[in-house]
């Protein structure tokens, strides 16, 4: 039995992992999915990692799954705990010494997103509805529940300080992309993954939150990674 440690993204809470957690528990695994202190202006990435490490406790056989902004926290957890596998799920990939707030310019996100939007026919500078941008492949009931009750105000603190690791932790790492994500376009994410981790991304269907729209397939992907170790 493994323990899956699920690290959510910015302005969110652990509710988003619910369908995936149910799939993993149905396969006999334990799931730890803590709420990060994203609304706390005193909390930086160290406190985010503290929240995860504290929730894990003395559990072992750990598989860490980091989503979106959770990509800055997941590797910090791996640096502190004996993790068997890290999966970067549509996640931001940090570079040593790079503040999260600088990631956008450093990776060329702006031009890449503009080009992806242009290909979709989105007018330049247009503000896209959250349902269209983030949740277009999520079941409507889940999308409505997320927007109504599980959006959080994201504090600015963790974006300002440099990412503290000197190098990527020595843990097997996989990158899994959701090909339909309009916020982090797949072509952009493929390039960043190759440049920063030197690995090829795997891909699956989904929008920015594939754990809501495709929990069964995601669980199967994670299980395949784990059993291949």
PyMOL commands that set and color helices and strands:
alter all, ss='L'
color gray80, all
select helices_A, chain A and resi 14-26+45-56+68-80+100-107+109-120+130-133+140-149+157-159+186-197+210-213+215-227
alter helices_A, ss='H'
color red, helices_A
select strands_A, chain A and resi 3-7+30-32+62-67+83-89+173-178+202-204
alter strands_A, ss='S'
color yellow, strands_A
deselect
rebuild
show_as cartoon
